[in-house]
Each structure stands twice: as structure tokens, then as C-alpha cells.
Amino acid sequence: MIRLATPADLDAVVALHTEARATYYRGHIPDADFLGPEEVARSRTAWTAAVGRGAVLCAVRDGEVAGIAAYGERDGVTHLTQLHVLPARWRAGIGTELHAACVDRWRTAGVPWARLEVFEKNERAQAFYAAHGWTPDPETPRDGDHLVLRLTLGPETE
């Protein structure tokens, strides 16, 4: 089941986000940058705000939050800011369901295209996004150590 996140989901959302990020950042950046108490507190603040805006979707499986996706608008452009699945539940279709739910919401809102940033070392995520139609952003293909991808929401996408 995909549903909007609620404040009651915050602990699970922050824990999932932290665990998922560790899988692709560990060994590439200092652990404190994604596991330190300051970063976890910053993360919780950001997730609290996103949940409050109604911009976070949860995939619930067997009574647990198994995946999360967040999106928002920045400078007039829709951004997929987060899409994470519990590592123990990878390859079960949860990410694809969350992605489809985001795309459905964007289409309903009349969004013509969306953007995201993915860590350059996260090849698994890059493959996922490519399989779902994301391509390098022609205007800004990189932002530091992240690749910038774009999804055009035409009738042939997803």
C-alpha cells in the first residue's frame, strides 16, 4: 500500500532514510556526514517539514514503512528529493510502486517534467532511474558529486 506519510511515521521514515543512505555513502564520505547525530537531527527536521507539506509517500508492507519518496518544487521545477527502500526489501517492486505514485501525482498536477540528483557512486540507483525513463539533465548534468537527471512526463513515460 502507498499512502501519504503522517507525523506518526517520522521515526520509521528517519530510520529508513538513514539506513538507506548508509548503503551508498559508506566508504565514499565520512560516516558522520550521514550517521552523525547532527545529520540525523537535520534529517528529522527536513522530514518533519516534508511530511507537514504532504510531500512524502510511504510504501507499507507487513505493517512496516518499507519505502519512502519525497518531492517538492524548487525554482518552479518539481524535484524528486528522496526515494529510498529498506535494503532488506530491495528488488521487491517497492521503489517502482513509489516512483509510479509520484509520477501519477505529478501528471495529475500538470507537471511537464521533474528533476532529481543521484550520488555519482550510487550505480544501483542510477540503473533504477534509467529503467524508469530518467536521462541526464541537458541543462545541468552534474551538481558536485551528484548526477542531475530529468524525467519528461509525456504520455509514453511510465
Buried (B, 14 or more C-beta within 10 A) or exposed (E): EBEEBEEEBBEBBBBBBBBBBBEBBEEEBEEEEBBEEEBBEEBBEBBBEBBEEEBBBBBBBEEBBBBBBBBBEEEEBBBBBBBBBBEEBBEBEBBBBBBBBBBEBBBEEEBEBBBBBBBBBBEEBBEBBEEBBBEEBEEEEEEEEBBBBBBEBEEEBB
